[in-house]
C-alpha cells in the first residue's frame, strides 16, 4: 500500500465505479471482461488498468485465476470516504461556490423589487418576474450540473 488514505486512488470516476462494483459483488470475485461489460467500458485493457491500480492501492487482491476480489483489509474496513468534487468560480482571487452567485442574484433582485414597489409598480412587477425567471433558470442549470456529476459516481444497476 502506498498510503493510508485511499481518496487519491478513487479520484478517477472509472476507478471509483469499478471499486463500487467489486464491493457490491462481495464476496464473489470479478474478472476483467465482466467489469468491462457491466460498466460498458470500451476495452478490457481499461478495466484491467483500473483493477491493477486498485490492487496496487491495496483495495483489491488479484487471484491466481486473474480475477479480483475485495482485499481482506477492505473487508474489515467499515467506511471509506469517497471523494466528491465541487465546482467553484474564481472571482478576484476568491473561490466562490455557484450557490453564492445564485443567492447574491436573488437577494439583489428582491431588494430592487422592494425599492421599485415604491417608485413604479410596473417596473417592480417586471423586475420581480425577471428575478424569479432568472433564479429558476440558474437553479435548473446548477441542478443539471450536479446531476451530471453524480452520474459519474453511480454504477450501472444490476439486471
N, C-alpha and C positions, 0 to 999 in steps of 0.2 A: 504494500500500500504506500502510496506516495504522500498522503496527508490524512489527517483525522476527519476533516470535514469534506463531504462529498459534493458540496454545492457546485464547484467548478466542473466536476465530472458530468453533472446533469444539466449543464447550461445549454447545450445544443438541444433543440426540440426533438430531433430524431432519437438521440441518445436517451432522453427522458421517456419518450414513448416506448422505446424498447425495454427500458428498465421497468416501467409500469406494466408492460405486457408480461414480462418474465415473473414479476411479482404476483400478477393476477393468476398466472398458471401454476403457482407454487402449490404443492410440492412436485409437480411434473417438471420435466426438463423440456427445453425448446431447442429446435435446430435452426440453422441459418435460413434455409428455404421457408420454413414455417413462419419465421419472423418476417421475411420478405413478403410473403403472400398476405399475411394478416395486416401488415401496415402499408401495403401497396407501394413498396419501395421498387425503384427501377431495376436494381440488380442485386443478386445475393452478396456481391462484394461490399455493398454499402452496409447491409445488415451485419456482415462479418466484421467489418471495420469497427462499427459501433459496439458490437458484442465484445470484441477484443479490448476496446477502450474500457468497457465496464469491468472486464476481467482484470486488467492492469490496475484499475482503481480499487479492486478488492470487493466489488459489489456482486460479482458473479464468479462461479467456478466452472472451468471447462472440463468436461468429462472425456474419458478416453474415446468415446464414440463421436467426438466432435460436436457434442450437444452442450448446452449451457443450463445451469441451474443457479438459483439464488445461493450465495455463499453462506456458510454456516454462521459467520459473524452477522450477516444481514438478516438471517432467520431470527436471531435473538434480538435484533435491534427493533425497537418499537416504533420509533418516529424518525423520519428522515425529512429534513427541510428541503422542499422543492423550490428552486429559485423562481421568482416571478419578476418579470421585467416591467418597469413602469416607464412611461414616456414623460418627458418634461420639456418645456420650451425654455430656451436661453434668451433672457431679456436683460440687457445691460449688465451682464455678468452674473445674473441671478438665475437659478434654476426654479422655474415656476411650473407646478402641475397644471394641466389644462383645465381642471375643475376650477382653479382660482381665476382663470381668464373668464370662464362662464359666470362665475359668481360676481366678478367685477362688472361684467356687461349687464347682468340682471339688476344689480344694485344701482348702477348709473341710470339705466332706463327707468327704474322705479322712481328715483329721485327726480329725474326730468319730467316724468308724467305727473307727479305731485305738484311740481312747480308750475307746469303748464296748465294744470287744472284751474289755477287762479288767474292766469293770463288769458288763455283761449282754450275752450273745451274741445274744439275740433282738433287742434294741434295735440292736445293731451290724449285724445282718443287715438289719433294716428300714431303717436309716439308709443302709447301702451300696446297697441296692436303690433307695431313693428318690434317692440321689445319681446313680446310674447312669441311671435313667429320666429324671430331670431334665436331666442332661447331654445325653442323646440328644435330648430334645425341644428344648433350646436350640440344639443343633447343627443340627437339621433346620430350625428357624426361620431361623437365620443362613444356612444353605445356600439356602433359598428366596429370601431377600432378595438374596443375591449373584447367584443365577441370574437374578432379575428385573432386576437392574441390568445384567448382561451382555447380556441380551436387547435392551436399549436401544441397544447398540453393535454388534450383529450385523446383517448385512444379509440380505435375503431371498435364498436360494440360487437360482442360475440354473436355469431349466427347459430 
